């Protein structure tokens, strides 16, 4: 069955003793709800709050949701503002980052295959998913036995 309406997006804000804001996103981050996340992040940027974006409780994310995250990280970098995406990810976020190879945009400067490329959470008790390793091996070569699809002759 096709999804007709997105589930509501909940954004929980908790400020720790050091003044760092943890923004936990729950529900679905998609074309219908990405603007809500952008607005909340923009308000925190204007207030110059250090922010950790927690995507471990997201049930669904699409390309527009990922774009909102990537653009927020890029804008934060340009403005000299401290925005970090927690490496503890839900399975859907980890899978989208894997499919799009977008981890380098979410965690700038991270090497391929490093912990900062979304390889999973090291937080004690975290149950969020680690992205599956599929496709190319860590050496950058295709898996053994892989052949490119044949192209039809024209």
C-alpha positions, -999 to +999 in steps of 0.1 A: +000+000+000+013+034-009+019+060+018-005+089+012+003+111+041+035+113+061+035+105+098+039+135+121+074+147+129+083+152+165+114+172+175+125+170+211+149+195+224+170+189+255+198+212+268+226+196+288+246+211+316+272+225+291+245+242+271+246+218+242+212+212+227+203+176+217+177+177+190+161+143+187+140+137+156+111+111+157+086+100+131+091+106+094+115+131+078+103+136+043+092+162+018+062+172+039+082+176+072+117+186+062+108+223+064+099+219+100+133+205+109+150+232+088+131+259+107+140+245+141+177+242+132+177+277+118+162+291+151+190+273+170+216+286+146+204+322+151+206+317+189+242+303+183+234+272+203+257+242+199+235+214+186+238+176+183+212+162+159+200+128+169+185+107+141+184+074+160+146+074+165+136+083+129+112+057+114+116+070+078+137+095+059+136+103+022+159+123-001+144+156+009+149+148+046+185+138+039+190+171+020+177+191+049+203+174+072+231+179+047+222+215+040+220+223+077+254+208+083+269+228+054+253+261+065+265+255+100+300+250+088+299+282+066+285+302+095+311+288+120+282+273+140+286+240+159+261+214+145+270+178+148+250+147+136+252+119+161+266+088+146+239+066+163+214+062+135+181+044+129+182+016+103+164+038+077+189+067+080+219+043+079+205+026+048+199+059+030+234+071+038+247+038+025+227+040-007+236+076-014+272+076-002+263+108+016+282+102+049+310+125+039+285+154+037+270+146+071+304+141+088+328+163+068+364+152+068+356+117+078+376+090+059+358+063+041+352+034+065+360+054+096+338+056+126+327+091+116+313+079+083+282+066+100+297+032+108+276+029+140+272+042+174+296+037+202+273+051+229+266+025+256+232+009+254+225+023+219+203+000+199+204+019+166+215+001+135+248-001+118+247+003+081+251-030+062+282-034+041+270-041+006+283-035-028+320-025-031+345-038-007+364-015+016+393-015-009+371+003-034+371-028-057+339-045-067+331-078-048+347-110-062+327-123-092+309-091-099+304-082-135+288-050-150+255-055-166+256-061-203+244-032-225+220-038-253+233-032-288+217-004-307 
